[in-house]
Amino acid sequence: MPVRLKVLLTKSALDAHDRGLRVIAHALRDAGNEVVFTRFELPQEVVKAAQEEDVDAIGISSFMGAHGYFVEEIVGGLQARGLGHIRVVVGGIIPDEDKARLLEAGVARIFPPGTSPQEVTDFLSGGAGG
């Protein structure tokens, strides 16, 4: 039986592109997971929502280059609140030179444009590719 998750999906406060997040939200819901969808939140608001909603994972979409600060603030905020068990994944346009930094900061996986929604769902649930 597949693992049922509660996943918070969000993006940078300055990033208006949300098509990818909406596709992933539908795929996660179709797989039986619960999705909390926030848009345009600040890092501390994302951490607070993750704690209040008791999520298993956070998916962050980035297309505007603010991912370094935004993601690191979220991961750091989770750790500061004792929520380091929440898996953080990032999707979107992430330059190669930033990927290692995000992974070192605690991101579980980076999904580039063109990743199938099934691959994201499988990774988060610990299935194929996870």
DANOR-V151954 format. One line per field, one symbol per residue. phi: phi as a letter, one per 30 degrees, with the letter a starting at -180 (. if undefined). psi: psi as a letter, one per 20 degrees, with the letter a starting at -180 (. if undefined). A space follows every 50 residues. Layout:
BEGIN
phi->???
psi->???
END
This chain:
BEGIN
phi->.ddcccbccaadecccdbedddddeddddddjccbcccbicdeddddddd dddhdcabcccbbciddededdddddddddcicddddcbbbkdceedcdd dddddkddaccdejddedddeddddideic
psi->pqpproppprrqhioiojgghhghggggghjjqppooqqkqqghhggggg ghilqhqpppppijjjhfggghhggghgghjkkiipppqpqaooqhiigg ggghijphqporqipqhhggggghijbpi.
END
